[in-house]
Amino acid sequence: MKTFDAIIVGAGQAGPSLAGRFAGAGMTVALIERKFVGGTCVNAGCMPTKTLVASARTAHVIRRGADYGIHTNGGLLTDMAAVEKRAATVINNARNSLTTWLTSTDGISLIRGHARFESEKTIRVGDEMLTAPRIFLNVGARPAIPAFPGLSDIEYLTSTSIIHLTALPRHLAIIGGGYIGLEFAQMYRRFGTEVSIIEHGPHLAPREDDDICQAIGDVLSAEGIAIHTNAQDIRLSKRGENIRISTANGNPEVEASHLLIATGRRPNTDDLGLENAGVALDGKGYIVVDDHLSTNVDGIWALGDCNGHGAFTHTSYNDFEIVAANLLDGEDRKLSERIPAYALYIDPPLGRVGMTEKEARAKGRSVSTSTMPMSRVGRAVEKGETQGLMKVVADVETGQILGAAILGVEGDEAIHGFIDAMHARTPYPVLKWAVPIHPTVSELIPTLLGGLKSS
Ligand SMILES: Cc1cc2nc3c(=O)[nH]c(=O)nc-3n(C[C@H](O)[C@H](O)[C@H](O)COP(=O)(O)OP(=O)(O)OC[C@H]3O[C@@H](n4cnc5c(N)ncnc54)[C@H](O)[C@@H]3O)c2cc1C
């Protein structure tokens, strides 16, 4: 049995930083990873997808060259092998530099293998048994694949395997109109593939307000992506070399050369031996945690996607910050203090923070809203990228901003004006007097706030 001051399972977005803080405080730490250091973000999530999105945007800008008075002589060719290689280089560089840091930091033992609880304080990795008074779970999530009829007869892609394609599909069908599905849809369309999205709900990006969903749909249809919503009872079958996707509700059949299933993610908690430690899960398999990220078992914490309180790199990293601040810095940081924020990396991107209008109304808040098209933004006009809209939701009684969305050029950056104001709890009338830089996307924010009206 090997004894450590702390054991961390999973080298995702919280584990390595937590290991570094503990080691810096003079503790011995075992960091266990069964696959790749860096977890989903580095190896199969944010980094590869945003690298691929950058290649896709380049193709899009080249196609639009004539709109800006720039002509290319000859056609456009996507070299998918080179596109994939670029993403692989970004992955490998990030993974290697993290591995070098972890293996060269005194106090951290990076242990390769699958971790499984034997008891509350004991974890097995292969033939080795490890124990520590504190155990931190950062095991992440993986693609969830529903049991569609016919699934076993066909080959399909997930968000992990599609990253490694080195040849362009002729026709990519995507089941799932959520964030991951939409990013791959636009990316592959821009690479030159025919793309069809099959979504069982009435809208793409179904968590957003209807005006935002509609605008996202408009952006994607304008690029020639076929969108099939309300697609119930999905059935899959093989037709020659192709995959046939049929649905109820009168949607046409889609016959595609490739199929990506992007129907959400499930936590990696089913093979961790949690029952041997008595750690409680919710109905969807997420580890139940309190406001300090402690599980129901003393001395066991859960951080990142596996606790169901975030599905992003920044939320997992913030879980690390909360735990480290509370255990090492004598602070009292809480999960409930975090304001949800995220981006959807289609182009133009959607930056989001806080509540949607429908969430605010469902919570019974006295809501005022203001919406403006991106065509009102001078910088967007100058860049020739006026698609989308900005929206803010505020509380009439308190003057607090409840949420905001910027679907538009630089939306993922400009939303930070709202993130910071909400974090500082600055009432919106104060922001109306801020003097933004011209010409920027953020420049419209005071005007947007000036338009807040109760409805
Ligand atoms: C296609 C895609 C695009 C994304 N884009 C973005 C984005 O743009 N921005 C954003 O913020 N988020 C994005 N995400 C989400 C983001 O990647 C995840 O939310 C984030 O990586 C979660 O971090 P984590 O620390 O919870 O777990 P992970 O990063 O998933 O790490 C968990 C680690 O635990 C290991 N592990 C699991 N079980 C065991 C075990 N029993 N023993 C040992 N090791 C184990 C796994 O191998 C893994 O390395 C994207 C995700 C996907 C799939």
The ligand as an ORCA input file, in Angstrom:
! r2SCAN-3c Opt
* xyz 0 1
  C     -16.114     18.483    -28.805
  C     -16.048     19.264    -27.506
  C     -15.793     20.612    -27.534
  C     -15.710     21.331    -26.343
  N     -15.467     22.671    -26.392
  C     -15.388     23.381    -25.245
  C     -15.097     24.778    -25.256
  O     -14.899     25.379    -26.320
  N     -15.017     25.437    -24.077
  C     -15.225     24.799    -22.874
  O     -15.128     25.443    -21.830
  N     -15.517     23.476    -22.850
  C     -15.591     22.762    -23.981
  N     -15.846     21.421    -23.927
  C     -16.085     20.782    -22.617
  C     -14.765     20.548    -21.884
  O     -13.848     19.861    -22.689
  C     -15.055     19.770    -20.620
  O     -16.093     20.410    -19.911
  C     -13.829     19.720    -19.718
  O     -12.747     19.076    -20.362
  C     -14.188     18.960    -18.451
  O     -13.066     18.898    -17.641
  P     -12.986     17.878    -16.435
  O     -11.807     18.332    -15.669
  O     -14.259     17.792    -15.720
  O     -12.772     16.439    -17.095
  P     -11.929     15.923    -18.313
  O     -11.205     17.003    -19.002
  O     -12.854     15.096    -19.133
  O     -10.839     14.989    -17.634
  C     -11.184     13.816    -16.937
  C      -9.996     12.870    -16.967
  O     -10.243     11.799    -16.066
  C      -9.730     10.599    -16.628
  N     -10.426      9.476    -15.989
  C     -11.756      9.200    -16.003
  N     -12.020      8.124    -15.240
  C     -10.838      7.704    -14.741
  C     -10.460      6.627    -13.893
  N     -11.370      5.789    -13.380
  N      -9.155      6.465    -13.606
  C      -8.213      7.313    -14.094
  N      -8.515      8.356    -14.907
  C      -9.813      8.552    -15.211
  C     -10.067     10.764    -18.110
  O      -9.245      9.922    -18.904
  C      -9.766     12.245    -18.332
  O      -8.445     12.462    -18.737
  C     -15.903     20.664    -25.109
  C     -16.135     19.287    -25.068
  C     -16.200     18.586    -26.253
  C     -16.451     17.109    -26.209
*
